[in-house]
């Protein structure tokens, strides 16, 4: 989230966020349709770290 917000503000991401990535991709839902939506619409900063959630899910939070 920190890297995503920094990108929106045209700032460099925090140093600590650069090396944190998941070994196994994480999806908030096991439904195939939601996973596909997350693969397509996940923000770049989240995809980079192995977190796949829809931009809509992020807006709802």
C-alpha distance matrix in Angstrom:
0.0 3.8 5.5 5.0 6.1 8.5 9.9 10.7 12.5 14.1 13.2 13.0 9.9 10.6 13.4 12.2 9.2 11.8 13.9 11.8 12.6 14.2 17.9 18.1 15.9 14.4 15.1 15.0 18.5 21.6 23.3 24.0 23.5 20.0 19.2 20.8 18.8 15.5 16.9 17.9 15.1 11.8 9.8 10.8 7.7 7.4 11.2 11.5 10.3 12.4 10.2 12.1 11.6 13.2 11.7 14.2 12.7 9.4 11.8 13.8 11.3
3.8 0.0 3.8 5.5 5.3 6.1 8.6 10.0 10.7 12.2 10.5 10.1 6.9 7.2 10.4 9.8 7.4 10.3 13.0 11.7 13.4 15.7 19.4 20.3 18.5 17.5 18.6 18.7 22.2 25.3 27.0 27.6 27.2 23.7 22.7 24.1 22.3 18.9 20.0 20.8 18.1 14.8 12.2 12.4 8.9 9.9 13.4 12.7 11.7 14.6 13.2 15.4 15.3 16.7 14.9 17.5 16.3 12.8 14.7 16.9 14.4
5.5 3.8 0.0 3.8 5.5 5.1 6.2 8.7 10.0 10.3 8.9 7.9 4.8 6.8 9.5 9.8 6.8 8.3 11.5 10.9 12.2 14.9 18.4 19.4 17.5 17.1 18.4 19.2 22.5 25.3 26.8 27.0 26.5 23.3 21.9 22.9 21.2 17.9 18.3 18.9 16.5 13.4 10.3 9.5 6.0 8.3 11.2 10.0 9.9 13.1 12.4 14.5 15.0 16.2 14.5 17.6 16.9 13.6 15.7 18.4 16.4
5.0 5.5 3.8 0.0 3.8 5.5 5.3 6.5 8.9 9.9 9.9 10.1 8.0 10.4 13.3 13.5 10.3 11.6 14.6 13.6 14.0 16.2 19.6 19.9 17.4 16.7 17.2 17.6 20.8 23.7 24.8 24.9 24.0 20.8 19.9 20.6 18.5 15.5 16.2 16.3 13.5 10.7 7.4 7.8 5.3 7.2 10.4 10.4 10.9 13.3 11.8 13.0 12.7 13.3 11.1 14.2 14.0 10.6 12.3 15.4 13.9
6.1 5.3 5.5 3.8 0.0 3.8 5.4 5.1 6.4 8.7 8.5 9.9 8.4 10.4 13.9 14.4 11.8 13.8 17.0 16.0 17.1 19.3 22.9 23.3 20.8 19.7 20.0 20.0 23.2 26.4 27.4 27.8 26.6 23.3 22.9 23.6 21.2 18.4 19.6 19.4 16.2 13.8 10.6 11.3 9.0 10.9 14.1 14.1 14.3 16.8 15.1 16.2 15.4 15.6 12.8 15.3 15.2 11.5 12.3 15.3 13.7
8.5 6.1 5.1 5.5 3.8 0.0 3.8 5.4 5.1 6.1 4.9 6.2 5.5 8.0 11.4 12.9 10.8 12.2 15.8 15.7 17.2 20.0 23.4 24.4 22.2 21.7 22.5 22.8 26.1 29.1 30.3 30.4 29.4 26.3 25.4 26.0 23.8 20.9 21.5 21.4 18.5 16.1 12.5 12.1 9.7 12.4 15.2 14.3 14.9 17.9 16.9 18.4 18.2 18.6 15.9 18.7 18.8 15.1 16.0 19.1 17.5
9.9 8.6 6.2 5.3 5.4 3.8 0.0 3.8 5.3 4.8 5.7 6.9 7.1 10.5 13.4 15.0 12.4 12.9 16.5 16.6 17.4 20.1 23.3 24.0 21.6 21.4 21.9 22.7 25.6 28.4 29.3 29.0 27.8 24.9 24.0 24.0 21.8 19.3 19.5 18.9 16.2 14.2 10.4 9.7 8.2 11.5 13.7 12.9 14.4 17.2 16.4 17.3 17.3 17.2 14.5 17.7 18.3 15.0 15.8 19.2 18.2
10.7 10.0 8.7 6.5 5.1 5.4 3.8 0.0 3.8 5.5 7.6 10.1 10.3 13.3 16.6 17.9 15.4 16.3 19.8 19.5 20.1 22.5 25.8 26.1 23.3 22.7 22.6 22.8 25.6 28.7 29.2 29.1 27.5 24.6 24.2 24.2 21.5 19.3 20.1 19.0 15.9 14.4 10.8 11.3 10.4 13.1 15.5 15.5 16.9 19.3 17.8 18.2 17.3 16.6 13.4 16.0 17.0 13.7 13.6 17.2 16.6
12.5 10.7 10.0 8.9 6.4 5.1 5.3 3.8 0.0 3.8 5.5 8.9 10.0 12.6 16.0 17.8 15.9 17.0 20.7 20.7 22.0 24.7 28.1 28.7 26.2 25.6 25.8 25.9 28.9 32.0 32.7 32.7 31.2 28.2 27.8 27.9 25.3 23.0 23.8 22.8 19.7 18.1 14.4 14.6 13.2 16.0 18.6 18.1 19.2 22.0 20.7 21.5 20.7 20.2 17.0 19.4 20.3 16.7 16.5 19.9 18.9
14.1 12.2 10.3 9.9 8.7 6.1 4.8 5.5 3.8 0.0 3.8 6.9 9.2 12.3 15.1 17.5 15.7 16.0 19.8 20.4 21.6 24.6 27.7 28.6 26.3 26.2 26.7 27.4 30.3 33.2 33.9 33.5 32.1 29.3 28.5 28.3 26.0 23.7 23.9 22.8 20.2 18.6 14.8 14.0 12.9 16.3 18.3 17.3 18.9 21.9 21.2 22.1 21.9 21.5 18.5 21.3 22.4 19.0 19.1 22.7 21.8
13.2 10.5 8.9 9.9 8.5 4.9 5.7 7.6 5.5 3.8 0.0 3.8 6.4 9.0 11.7 14.4 13.1 13.6 17.4 18.3 20.0 23.3 26.4 27.7 25.8 25.8 26.8 27.4 30.6 33.5 34.6 34.4 33.4 30.4 29.4 29.6 27.5 24.8 24.9 24.4 21.9 19.7 16.0 14.9 12.9 16.2 18.4 16.9 18.0 21.3 20.9 22.4 22.5 22.7 20.0 22.9 23.3 19.8 20.4 23.7 22.2
13.0 10.1 7.9 10.1 9.9 6.2 6.9 10.1 8.9 6.9 3.8 0.0 3.8 6.5 8.5 11.5 10.5 10.3 14.1 15.5 17.4 20.9 23.8 25.6 24.0 24.4 25.9 26.9 30.2 32.8 34.2 33.9 33.3 30.3 28.9 29.2 27.6 24.6 24.4 24.3 22.2 19.6 16.1 14.2 11.8 15.2 17.2 14.9 15.9 19.5 19.6 21.6 22.3 23.0 20.8 24.0 24.1 20.6 21.9 25.0 23.3
9.9 6.9 4.8 8.0 8.4 5.5 7.1 10.3 10.0 9.2 6.4 3.8 0.0 3.8 6.3 8.4 6.9 7.4 11.1 12.0 14.1 17.5 20.6 22.3 20.9 21.1 22.7 23.7 27.1 29.7 31.4 31.3 30.9 27.8 26.3 27.0 25.5 22.3 22.2 22.7 20.6 17.6 14.3 12.6 9.5 12.4 14.7 12.5 12.8 16.4 16.5 18.8 19.6 20.8 19.0 22.2 21.7 18.3 20.0 22.9 20.8
10.6 7.2 6.8 10.4 10.4 8.0 10.5 13.3 12.6 12.3 9.0 6.5 3.8 0.0 3.8 5.5 5.5 7.2 10.3 11.1 14.0 17.4 20.5 22.5 21.6 21.6 23.6 24.4 28.0 30.6 32.6 32.8 32.7 29.5 27.9 29.1 27.7 24.3 24.4 25.3 23.2 19.9 17.0 15.5 12.0 14.2 16.7 14.4 13.7 17.4 17.5 20.3 21.1 22.8 21.2 24.1 23.2 19.8 21.7 24.1 21.5
13.4 10.4 9.5 13.3 13.9 11.4 13.4 16.6 16.0 15.1 11.7 8.5 6.3 3.8 0.0 3.8 5.5 5.8 8.1 10.0 13.2 16.8 19.5 22.0 21.7 22.2 24.7 25.9 29.4 31.6 33.9 34.0 34.2 31.2 29.2 30.3 29.4 25.9 25.6 26.8 25.1 21.7 19.0 17.0 13.7 15.6 17.6 14.7 13.9 17.6 18.4 21.5 22.9 24.9 23.7 26.9 25.7 22.6 24.8 27.1 24.5
12.2 9.8 9.8 13.5 14.4 12.9 15.0 17.9 17.8 17.5 14.4 11.5 8.4 5.5 3.8 0.0 3.8 5.7 6.6 7.4 11.1 14.3 17.1 19.7 19.6 19.9 22.5 23.6 27.2 29.4 31.9 32.2 32.8 29.6 27.6 29.2 28.4 24.7 24.7 26.4 24.7 21.1 18.9 17.3 13.7 14.7 16.8 14.2 12.5 15.9 16.6 20.1 21.5 23.9 23.1 26.1 24.4 21.5 24.0 25.9 23.0
9.2 7.4 6.8 10.3 11.8 10.8 12.4 15.4 15.9 15.7 13.1 10.5 6.9 5.5 5.5 3.8 0.0 3.8 5.8 5.6 8.6 11.9 15.1 17.2 16.6 16.8 19.3 20.4 24.0 26.2 28.6 28.8 29.2 26.0 24.0 25.5 24.7 21.0 21.0 22.6 20.9 17.3 15.2 13.6 9.9 10.9 13.1 10.7 9.0 12.6 13.2 16.4 17.9 20.2 19.5 22.6 21.1 18.2 20.9 22.9 20.3
11.8 10.3 8.3 11.6 13.8 12.2 12.9 16.3 17.0 16.0 13.6 10.3 7.4 7.2 5.8 5.7 3.8 0.0 3.8 5.8 8.1 11.8 14.3 16.8 16.4 17.4 20.1 21.9 25.2 27.0 29.3 29.0 29.5 26.7 24.4 25.4 25.0 21.4 20.7 22.2 21.1 17.6 15.4 13.0 9.9 11.4 12.6 9.4 8.6 12.3 13.8 16.9 18.9 21.2 20.6 24.0 22.8 20.2 23.0 25.2 22.9
13.9 13.0 11.5 14.6 17.0 15.8 16.5 19.8 20.7 19.8 17.4 14.1 11.1 10.3 8.1 6.6 5.8 3.8 0.0 3.8 6.3 9.8 11.8 14.8 15.2 16.6 19.8 21.8 25.0 26.4 29.0 28.8 29.8 27.1 24.4 25.8 25.8 22.2 21.3 23.4 22.6 19.1 17.5 15.2 12.3 12.8 13.5 10.3 8.6 11.8 13.9 17.3 19.7 22.5 22.5 25.8 24.2 21.9 25.0 26.9 24.5
11.8 11.7 10.9 13.6 16.0 15.7 16.6 19.5 20.7 20.4 18.3 15.5 12.0 11.1 10.0 7.4 5.6 5.8 3.8 0.0 3.8 6.9 9.7 12.3 12.6 13.4 16.6 18.3 21.6 23.2 25.9 26.0 27.1 24.3 21.7 23.5 23.5 19.7 19.3 21.7 20.8 17.1 16.0 14.4 11.3 10.8 11.9 9.5 6.6 9.4 11.0 14.6 16.9 20.0 20.3 23.3 21.3 19.2 22.6 24.1 21.5
12.6 13.4 12.2 14.0 17.1 17.2 17.4 20.1 22.0 21.6 20.0 17.4 14.1 14.0 13.2 11.1 8.6 8.1 6.3 3.8 0.0 3.8 6.5 8.8 9.0 10.5 13.8 16.1 19.1 20.3 23.0 22.8 24.1 21.5 18.6 20.4 20.8 17.1 16.3 19.0 18.6 15.0 14.6 12.9 10.6 9.4 9.5 7.4 4.3 6.1 8.5 12.0 14.8 18.0 18.9 21.9 20.0 18.4 22.0 23.4 21.3
14.2 15.7 14.9 16.2 19.3 20.0 20.1 22.5 24.7 24.6 23.3 20.9 17.5 17.4 16.8 14.3 11.9 11.8 9.8 6.9 3.8 0.0 3.8 5.4 6.2 7.7 11.4 13.9 16.5 17.3 20.3 20.3 22.0 19.5 16.6 18.7 19.5 15.9 15.3 18.5 18.5 15.0 15.6 14.5 12.7 10.4 10.1 9.3 6.0 5.3 7.6 10.9 13.8 17.3 18.9 21.5 19.3 18.4 22.2 23.1 21.0
17.9 19.4 18.4 19.6 22.9 23.4 23.3 25.8 28.1 27.7 26.4 23.8 20.6 20.5 19.5 17.1 15.1 14.3 11.8 9.7 6.5 3.8 0.0 3.8 6.6 9.2 12.9 15.8 17.8 17.8 20.8 20.5 22.7 20.7 17.4 19.4 20.9 17.6 16.5 19.9 20.5 17.4 18.3 17.0 15.7 13.5 12.3 11.5 8.9 7.5 10.3 13.0 16.3 19.7 21.7 24.3 22.1 21.6 25.4 26.2 24.4
18.1 20.3 19.4 19.9 23.3 24.4 24.0 26.1 28.7 28.6 27.7 25.6 22.3 22.5 22.0 19.7 17.2 16.8 14.8 12.3 8.8 5.4 3.8 0.0 3.8 6.4 9.8 12.9 14.5 14.1 17.1 16.8 19.2 17.4 14.1 16.3 18.1 15.0 14.1 17.7 18.6 15.8 17.5 16.7 16.0 13.1 11.7 12.1 9.8 6.9 9.0 10.8 14.1 17.5 20.0 22.2 20.0 20.1 23.9 24.4 22.9
15.9 18.5 17.5 17.4 20.8 22.2 21.6 23.3 26.2 26.3 25.8 24.0 20.9 21.6 21.7 19.6 16.6 16.4 15.2 12.6 9.0 6.2 6.6 3.8 0.0 3.8 6.7 10.2 11.9 12.0 14.7 14.2 16.1 14.1 10.8 13.0 14.4 11.3 10.4 14.1 14.8 12.1 14.1 13.7 13.4 10.3 8.7 10.0 8.2 4.6 5.9 7.1 10.5 13.8 16.3 18.6 16.6 16.8 20.5 21.1 20.0
14.4 17.5 17.1 16.7 19.7 21.7 21.4 22.7 25.6 26.2 25.8 24.4 21.1 21.6 22.2 19.9 16.8 17.4 16.6 13.4 10.5 7.7 9.2 6.4 3.8 0.0 3.8 6.7 8.9 9.8 12.7 13.2 14.9 12.3 9.7 12.6 13.4 10.2 10.7 14.2 14.2 11.4 13.6 14.3 13.7 10.0 9.6 11.6 9.4 6.2 5.0 6.0 8.3 11.9 14.6 16.3 13.8 14.3 18.0 18.2 16.9
15.1 18.6 18.4 17.2 20.0 22.5 21.9 22.6 25.8 26.7 26.8 25.9 22.7 23.6 24.7 22.5 19.3 20.1 19.8 16.6 13.8 11.4 12.9 9.8 6.7 3.8 0.0 3.8 5.4 7.0 9.4 10.2 11.5 8.6 6.5 9.9 10.4 7.5 9.1 12.3 12.2 10.1 13.1 14.6 14.6 10.8 10.5 13.5 11.9 8.8 6.5 5.1 6.1 9.3 12.5 13.6 11.2 12.5 16.0 15.8 15.1
15.0 18.7 19.2 17.6 20.0 22.8 22.7 22.8 25.9 27.4 27.4 26.9 23.7 24.4 25.9 23.6 20.4 21.9 21.8 18.3 16.1 13.9 15.8 12.9 10.2 6.7 3.8 0.0 3.8 7.0 9.2 11.2 11.9 8.5 8.2 11.7 11.3 8.9 11.6 14.2 13.4 11.5 14.2 16.4 16.2 12.4 13.1 16.1 14.3 11.7 8.7 7.5 6.5 9.2 12.1 12.3 9.2 11.0 14.2 13.2 12.5
18.5 22.2 22.5 20.8 23.2 26.1 25.6 25.6 28.9 30.3 30.6 30.2 27.1 28.0 29.4 27.2 24.0 25.2 25.0 21.6 19.1 16.5 17.8 14.5 11.9 8.9 5.4 3.8 0.0 3.8 5.5 8.1 9.1 6.3 6.6 10.2 10.4 9.2 11.7 14.3 14.1 13.1 16.4 18.7 19.0 15.4 15.3 18.6 17.2 14.2 11.6 9.5 8.5 10.3 13.7 13.3 10.7 13.4 16.1 14.8 14.9
21.6 25.3 25.3 23.7 26.4 29.1 28.4 28.7 32.0 33.2 33.5 32.8 29.7 30.6 31.6 29.4 26.2 27.0 26.4 23.2 20.3 17.3 17.8 14.1 12.0 9.8 7.0 7.0 3.8 0.0 3.8 6.2 8.7 7.3 6.8 10.2 11.6 11.0 12.6 15.4 16.1 15.4 18.9 20.7 21.3 17.7 17.0 20.1 18.7 15.3 13.5 11.5 11.4 13.1 16.8 16.6 14.3 17.0 19.8 18.5 18.7
23.3 27.0 26.8 24.8 27.4 30.3 29.3 29.2 32.7 33.9 34.6 34.2 31.4 32.6 33.9 31.9 28.6 29.3 29.0 25.9 23.0 20.3 20.8 17.1 14.7 12.7 9.4 9.2 5.5 3.8 0.0 3.8 5.5 5.3 6.2 8.7 10.0 10.6 12.4 14.5 15.4 15.6 19.3 21.4 22.6 19.1 18.3 21.7 20.9 17.5 15.5 12.8 12.1 12.8 16.5 15.7 14.2 17.4 19.6 18.4 19.3
24.0 27.6 27.0 24.9 27.8 30.4 29.0 29.1 32.7 33.5 34.4 33.9 31.3 32.8 34.0 32.2 28.8 29.0 28.8 26.0 22.8 20.3 20.5 16.8 14.2 13.2 10.2 11.2 8.1 6.2 3.8 0.0 3.8 5.5 5.0 6.2 8.6 9.8 10.5 12.5 14.2 14.9 18.7 20.4 22.1 18.9 17.3 20.7 20.5 17.0 15.6 12.6 12.6 12.9 16.6 16.5 15.6 18.5 20.8 20.2 21.3
23.5 27.2 26.5 24.0 26.6 29.4 27.8 27.5 31.2 32.1 33.4 33.3 30.9 32.7 34.2 32.8 29.2 29.5 29.8 27.1 24.1 22.0 22.7 19.2 16.1 14.9 11.5 11.9 9.1 8.7 5.5 3.8 0.0 3.8 5.4 5.2 6.3 8.7 10.0 10.8 12.2 13.7 17.4 19.6 21.6 18.7 17.4 21.0 21.2 18.1 16.3 12.8 11.9 11.2 14.6 14.0 13.8 17.0 18.7 18.2 19.9
20.0 23.7 23.3 20.8 23.3 26.3 24.9 24.6 28.2 29.3 30.4 30.3 27.8 29.5 31.2 29.6 26.0 26.7 27.1 24.3 21.5 19.5 20.7 17.4 14.1 12.3 8.6 8.5 6.3 7.3 5.3 5.5 3.8 0.0 3.8 5.4 5.0 6.1 8.6 9.9 10.3 11.1 14.8 17.3 18.8 15.7 15.0 18.7 18.6 15.7 13.3 9.9 8.4 8.0 11.6 11.0 10.3 13.4 15.4 14.8 16.3
19.2 22.7 21.9 19.9 22.9 25.4 24.0 24.2 27.8 28.5 29.4 28.9 26.3 27.9 29.2 27.6 24.0 24.4 24.4 21.7 18.6 16.6 17.4 14.1 10.8 9.7 6.5 8.2 6.6 6.8 6.2 5.0 5.4 3.8 0.0 3.8 5.4 5.0 6.2 8.7 9.9 10.0 13.7 15.5 17.1 13.9 12.5 16.0 15.9 12.7 11.0 7.6 7.8 8.5 12.2 12.8 11.8 14.3 16.9 16.8 17.7
20.8 24.1 22.9 20.6 23.6 26.0 24.0 24.2 27.9 28.3 29.6 29.2 27.0 29.1 30.3 29.2 25.5 25.4 25.8 23.5 20.4 18.7 19.4 16.3 13.0 12.6 9.9 11.7 10.2 10.2 8.7 6.2 5.2 5.4 3.8 0.0 3.8 5.4 5.1 6.3 8.6 9.9 13.6 15.2 17.5 14.9 13.0 16.5 17.3 14.3 13.0 9.4 9.6 9.2 12.4 13.2 13.4 15.6 17.8 18.3 19.6
18.8 22.3 21.2 18.5 21.2 23.8 21.8 21.5 25.3 26.0 27.5 27.6 25.5 27.7 29.4 28.4 24.7 25.0 25.8 23.5 20.8 19.5 20.9 18.1 14.4 13.4 10.4 11.3 10.4 11.6 10.0 8.6 6.3 5.0 5.4 3.8 0.0 3.8 5.5 5.2 6.0 8.0 11.5 13.9 16.2 13.8 12.7 16.4 17.2 14.8 12.8 9.0 7.9 6.2 9.2 9.6 10.3 12.7 14.4 15.1 16.8
15.5 18.9 17.9 15.5 18.4 20.9 19.3 19.3 23.0 23.7 24.8 24.6 22.3 24.3 25.9 24.7 21.0 21.4 22.2 19.7 17.1 15.9 17.6 15.0 11.3 10.2 7.5 8.9 9.2 11.0 10.6 9.8 8.7 6.1 5.0 5.4 3.8 0.0 3.8 5.4 5.2 5.1 8.9 11.2 13.0 10.2 9.3 13.1 13.6 11.2 9.0 5.2 4.6 4.3 7.6 9.2 8.9 10.6 13.1 14.0 14.9
16.9 20.0 18.3 16.2 19.6 21.5 19.5 20.1 23.8 23.9 24.9 24.4 22.2 24.4 25.6 24.7 21.0 20.7 21.3 19.3 16.3 15.3 16.5 14.1 10.4 10.7 9.1 11.6 11.7 12.6 12.4 10.5 10.0 8.6 6.2 5.1 5.5 3.8 0.0 3.8 5.9 5.9 9.3 10.3 12.7 10.4 8.1 11.6 12.8 10.3 9.4 6.1 7.4 7.6 10.2 12.4 12.6 13.6 16.2 17.6 18.3
17.9 20.8 18.9 16.3 19.4 21.4 18.9 19.0 22.8 22.8 24.4 24.3 22.7 25.3 26.8 26.4 22.6 22.2 23.4 21.7 19.0 18.5 19.9 17.7 14.1 14.2 12.3 14.2 14.3 15.4 14.5 12.5 10.8 9.9 8.7 6.3 5.2 5.4 3.8 0.0 3.8 6.1 8.9 10.2 13.3 11.9 9.9 13.2 15.1 13.3 12.2 8.9 9.2 7.8 9.4 11.6 12.8 13.8 15.6 17.4 18.7
15.1 18.1 16.5 13.5 16.2 18.5 16.2 15.9 19.7 20.2 21.9 22.2 20.6 23.2 25.1 24.7 20.9 21.1 22.6 20.8 18.6 18.5 20.5 18.6 14.8 14.2 12.2 13.4 14.1 16.1 15.4 14.2 12.2 10.3 9.9 8.6 6.0 5.2 5.9 3.8 0.0 3.8 6.3 8.8 11.5 10.2 9.5 12.9 14.5 13.3 11.4 8.3 7.4 5.1 5.8 8.3 9.9 10.4 12.0 14.1 15.5
11.8 14.8 13.4 10.7 13.8 16.1 14.2 14.4 18.1 18.6 19.7 19.6 17.6 19.9 21.7 21.1 17.3 17.6 19.1 17.1 15.0 15.0 17.4 15.8 12.1 11.4 10.1 11.5 13.1 15.4 15.6 14.9 13.7 11.1 10.0 9.9 8.0 5.1 5.9 6.1 3.8 0.0 3.8 6.4 8.3 6.5 6.2 9.8 10.9 10.0 7.9 5.5 5.2 4.8 5.5 8.8 9.2 8.9 11.4 13.6 14.0
9.8 12.2 10.3 7.4 10.6 12.5 10.4 10.8 14.4 14.8 16.0 16.1 14.3 17.0 19.0 18.9 15.2 15.4 17.5 16.0 14.6 15.6 18.3 17.5 14.1 13.6 13.1 14.2 16.4 18.9 19.3 18.7 17.4 14.8 13.7 13.6 11.5 8.9 9.3 8.9 6.3 3.8 0.0 3.8 5.6 5.5 6.4 8.8 10.4 10.9 9.2 8.1 8.0 7.6 6.3 10.1 10.8 9.1 11.2 14.1 14.2
10.8 12.4 9.5 7.8 11.3 12.1 9.7 11.3 14.6 14.0 14.9 14.2 12.6 15.5 17.0 17.3 13.6 13.0 15.2 14.4 12.9 14.5 17.0 16.7 13.7 14.3 14.6 16.4 18.7 20.7 21.4 20.4 19.6 17.3 15.5 15.2 13.9 11.2 10.3 10.2 8.8 6.4 3.8 0.0 3.8 5.4 5.1 6.1 8.8 9.9 9.6 9.5 10.6 11.0 10.1 13.9 14.4 12.6 14.9 17.8 17.5
7.7 8.9 6.0 5.3 9.0 9.7 8.2 10.4 13.2 12.9 12.9 11.8 9.5 12.0 13.7 13.7 9.9 9.9 12.3 11.3 10.6 12.7 15.7 16.0 13.4 13.7 14.6 16.2 19.0 21.3 22.6 22.1 21.6 18.8 17.1 17.5 16.2 13.0 12.7 13.3 11.5 8.3 5.6 3.8 0.0 3.8 5.6 5.3 6.8 9.1 8.7 9.9 11.1 12.3 11.3 14.9 14.6 12.2 14.8 17.6 16.4
7.4 9.9 8.3 7.2 10.9 12.4 11.5 13.1 16.0 16.3 16.2 15.2 12.4 14.2 15.6 14.7 10.9 11.4 12.8 10.8 9.4 10.4 13.5 13.1 10.3 10.0 10.8 12.4 15.4 17.7 19.1 18.9 18.7 15.7 13.9 14.9 13.8 10.2 10.4 11.9 10.2 6.5 5.5 5.4 3.8 0.0 3.8 5.4 5.3 6.4 5.0 6.4 7.8 9.8 9.8 13.2 12.2 10.4 13.6 15.8 14.5
11.2 13.4 11.2 10.4 14.1 15.2 13.7 15.5 18.6 18.3 18.4 17.2 14.7 16.7 17.6 16.8 13.1 12.6 13.5 11.9 9.5 10.1 12.3 11.7 8.7 9.6 10.5 13.1 15.3 17.0 18.3 17.3 17.4 15.0 12.5 13.0 12.7 9.3 8.1 9.9 9.5 6.2 6.4 5.1 5.6 3.8 0.0 3.8 5.3 5.0 5.4 5.8 8.5 10.4 11.2 14.6 14.0 13.0 16.1 18.2 17.5
11.5 12.7 10.0 10.4 14.1 14.3 12.9 15.5 18.1 17.3 16.9 14.9 12.5 14.4 14.7 14.2 10.7 9.4 10.3 9.5 7.4 9.3 11.5 12.1 10.0 11.6 13.5 16.1 18.6 20.1 21.7 20.7 21.0 18.7 16.0 16.5 16.4 13.1 11.6 13.2 12.9 9.8 8.8 6.1 5.3 5.4 3.8 0.0 3.8 5.7 7.6 9.3 12.0 14.0 14.3 17.9 17.3 15.7 18.7 21.0 19.9
10.3 11.7 9.9 10.9 14.3 14.9 14.4 16.9 19.2 18.9 18.0 15.9 12.8 13.7 13.9 12.5 9.0 8.6 8.6 6.6 4.3 6.0 8.9 9.8 8.2 9.4 11.9 14.3 17.2 18.7 20.9 20.5 21.2 18.6 15.9 17.3 17.2 13.6 12.8 15.1 14.5 10.9 10.4 8.8 6.8 5.3 5.3 3.8 0.0 3.8 5.7 8.8 11.5 14.3 15.0 18.2 16.8 15.2 18.6 20.4 18.7
12.4 14.6 13.1 13.3 16.8 17.9 17.2 19.3 22.0 21.9 21.3 19.5 16.4 17.4 17.6 15.9 12.6 12.3 11.8 9.4 6.1 5.3 7.5 6.9 4.6 6.2 8.8 11.7 14.2 15.3 17.5 17.0 18.1 15.7 12.7 14.3 14.8 11.2 10.3 13.3 13.3 10.0 10.9 9.9 9.1 6.4 5.0 5.7 3.8 0.0 3.8 6.3 9.8 12.8 14.4 17.4 15.7 15.0 18.6 20.0 18.6
10.2 13.2 12.4 11.8 15.1 16.9 16.4 17.8 20.7 21.2 20.9 19.6 16.5 17.5 18.4 16.6 13.2 13.8 13.9 11.0 8.5 7.6 10.3 9.0 5.9 5.0 6.5 8.7 11.6 13.5 15.5 15.6 16.3 13.3 11.0 13.0 12.8 9.0 9.4 12.2 11.4 7.9 9.2 9.6 8.7 5.0 5.4 7.6 5.7 3.8 0.0 3.8 6.4 9.8 11.4 14.0 12.1 11.4 15.2 16.3 14.9
12.1 15.4 14.5 13.0 16.2 18.4 17.3 18.2 21.5 22.1 22.4 21.6 18.8 20.3 21.5 20.1 16.4 16.9 17.3 14.6 12.0 10.9 13.0 10.8 7.1 6.0 5.1 7.5 9.5 11.5 12.8 12.6 12.8 9.9 7.6 9.4 9.0 5.2 6.1 8.9 8.3 5.5 8.1 9.5 9.9 6.4 5.8 9.3 8.8 6.3 3.8 0.0 3.7 6.8 9.2 11.6 10.1 10.4 13.9 14.9 14.5
11.6 15.3 15.0 12.7 15.4 18.2 17.3 17.3 20.7 21.9 22.5 22.3 19.6 21.1 22.9 21.5 17.9 18.9 19.7 16.9 14.8 13.8 16.3 14.1 10.5 8.3 6.1 6.5 8.5 11.4 12.1 12.6 11.9 8.4 7.8 9.6 7.9 4.6 7.4 9.2 7.4 5.2 8.0 10.6 11.1 7.8 8.5 12.0 11.5 9.8 6.4 3.7 0.0 3.7 6.4 8.1 6.4 7.2 10.5 11.3 11.3
13.2 16.7 16.2 13.3 15.6 18.6 17.2 16.6 20.2 21.5 22.7 23.0 20.8 22.8 24.9 23.9 20.2 21.2 22.5 20.0 18.0 17.3 19.7 17.5 13.8 11.9 9.3 9.2 10.3 13.1 12.8 12.9 11.2 8.0 8.5 9.2 6.2 4.3 7.6 7.8 5.1 4.8 7.6 11.0 12.3 9.8 10.4 14.0 14.3 12.8 9.8 6.8 3.7 0.0 3.8 5.1 5.1 6.6 8.8 10.0 11.1
11.7 14.9 14.5 11.1 12.8 15.9 14.5 13.4 17.0 18.5 20.0 20.8 19.0 21.2 23.7 23.1 19.5 20.6 22.5 20.3 18.9 18.9 21.7 20.0 16.3 14.6 12.5 12.1 13.7 16.8 16.5 16.6 14.6 11.6 12.2 12.4 9.2 7.6 10.2 9.4 5.8 5.5 6.3 10.1 11.3 9.8 11.2 14.3 15.0 14.4 11.4 9.2 6.4 3.8 0.0 3.8 5.4 5.0 6.3 8.7 10.0
14.2 17.5 17.6 14.2 15.3 18.7 17.7 16.0 19.4 21.3 22.9 24.0 22.2 24.1 26.9 26.1 22.6 24.0 25.8 23.3 21.9 21.5 24.3 22.2 18.6 16.3 13.6 12.3 13.3 16.6 15.7 16.5 14.0 11.0 12.8 13.2 9.6 9.2 12.4 11.6 8.3 8.8 10.1 13.9 14.9 13.2 14.6 17.9 18.2 17.4 14.0 11.6 8.1 5.1 3.8 0.0 3.8 5.3 5.0 6.3 8.8
12.7 16.3 16.9 14.0 15.2 18.8 18.3 17.0 20.3 22.4 23.3 24.1 21.7 23.2 25.7 24.4 21.1 22.8 24.2 21.3 20.0 19.3 22.1 20.0 16.6 13.8 11.2 9.2 10.7 14.3 14.2 15.6 13.8 10.3 11.8 13.4 10.3 8.9 12.6 12.8 9.9 9.2 10.8 14.4 14.6 12.2 14.0 17.3 16.8 15.7 12.1 10.1 6.4 5.1 5.4 3.8 0.0 3.8 5.5 5.1 6.5
9.4 12.8 13.6 10.6 11.5 15.1 15.0 13.7 16.7 19.0 19.8 20.6 18.3 19.8 22.6 21.5 18.2 20.2 21.9 19.2 18.4 18.4 21.6 20.1 16.8 14.3 12.5 11.0 13.4 17.0 17.4 18.5 17.0 13.4 14.3 15.6 12.7 10.6 13.6 13.8 10.4 8.9 9.1 12.6 12.2 10.4 13.0 15.7 15.2 15.0 11.4 10.4 7.2 6.6 5.0 5.3 3.8 0.0 3.8 5.4 5.2
11.8 14.7 15.7 12.3 12.3 16.0 15.8 13.6 16.5 19.1 20.4 21.9 20.0 21.7 24.8 24.0 20.9 23.0 25.0 22.6 22.0 22.2 25.4 23.9 20.5 18.0 16.0 14.2 16.1 19.8 19.6 20.8 18.7 15.4 16.9 17.8 14.4 13.1 16.2 15.6 12.0 11.4 11.2 14.9 14.8 13.6 16.1 18.7 18.6 18.6 15.2 13.9 10.5 8.8 6.3 5.0 5.5 3.8 0.0 3.8 5.4
13.8 16.9 18.4 15.4 15.3 19.1 19.2 17.2 19.9 22.7 23.7 25.0 22.9 24.1 27.1 25.9 22.9 25.2 26.9 24.1 23.4 23.1 26.2 24.4 21.1 18.2 15.8 13.2 14.8 18.5 18.4 20.2 18.2 14.8 16.8 18.3 15.1 14.0 17.6 17.4 14.1 13.6 14.1 17.8 17.6 15.8 18.2 21.0 20.4 20.0 16.3 14.9 11.3 10.0 8.7 6.3 5.1 5.4 3.8 0.0 3.8
11.3 14.4 16.4 13.9 13.7 17.5 18.2 16.6 18.9 21.8 22.2 23.3 20.8 21.5 24.5 23.0 20.3 22.9 24.5 21.5 21.3 21.0 24.4 22.9 20.0 16.9 15.1 12.5 14.9 18.7 19.3 21.3 19.9 16.3 17.7 19.6 16.8 14.9 18.3 18.7 15.5 14.0 14.2 17.5 16.4 14.5 17.5 19.9 18.7 18.6 14.9 14.5 11.3 11.1 10.0 8.8 6.5 5.2 5.4 3.8 0.0
